[in-house]
């Protein structure tokens, strides 16, 4: 499946806004099953772009959260600690079961 640079930028932004693969397929007018197949190929450009969009958005939020926590915001500090525990659990799963 071919995407131009503008499409890839849009895919990244949509993924960062938590749109699903199904919603991205509908947005582009692509067959949902075909795009799911592309997404399941972890070596595909679509998969990488989609995951990168989610990661960038999550990182942006977490960096802001960390800044707020360092600034003394107690709610941000609690949210950051909760997110940190979830990440630590994911790391342990990767170590135990291998990276998929």
N, C-alpha and C positions, 0 to 999 in steps of 0.2 A: 504494500500500500504506500502510495507516494503522498507526501505533504510538502508544501512550500514553506518558506521561512515564516511568512505571515500566519499560516495555519498552525505551525508549531508554537509560535508565540501565543496564539489564542488558546491552544490546547493546554499549554502551561498555565495560563491565567485561569482557565475554567477549572482545571484540577486544583489549583490553589484556592479557589472559591468553593471547594468541596462538591463540585459537580461529579456525577457518576460517569462511568464509561458509556452507559446507555444514553445519558443526557448529552454527552459529547457527540455520540453518533447521530442523535436526532438534530442537534445543532448544525452539524455539517451535512445532514441529509445522506448519511452513510448507513448501509445495512448494519443493524445492531449486532447480528451474529458475526459478521465479518470483522467488525471492530473488536468484539470480545476475543475473537481468535487472535487478532494482532496483539491485543493486550496480554494474552496468555504467553506469548513469545517474549520472554524476558530479555532477549537480544534485540528486539525491534526498537526502532526509533520512537514509535508511538509510546511504547511502555516506558522507555527512559524519560521521554519528555513529560509524560503524565506524572510519573513518580517525582521527577525533579520539581515540577510545579507544586506538588503537595509539600515536598520537603522545604522549598524556599519559603512558602507561606507559613509553614509551621515554625521554621527558624526565625522568621521576622517577628512573629508573635512571641516566641520564647525569649528572644533577645530583648524585646521591650519589657516583657515580664521580669526578666532578670534585672534590668536597669531599675525598674520600679521597686523590686524587692531590695536591691542594694540601697535604694534611696529611703528605705524605711517603711514602705507600704506593706503592712502586715497581711493584707488579703493577697497581694501579689506574691509575697513570700510563701504563704501556705499553698497557693496554686503552683508555684515553681517547685516546691518540695514534692507535691503530689505527682507532677509531671516527671520529676527526676526519678521517683520510685518506679513509675511505669517504664521509663527508659531502662533502668537497671534490671527490671524483670525481663524486658525484651533482650537485653544483652546476655543474661543468664540462659534464656531459652536458646539463643544462637550458639552459645558455648556448649550447652548440653546436647542439642539436637542438630547442630550444624546450621549453616546459613543455607536457606532454600533458594 
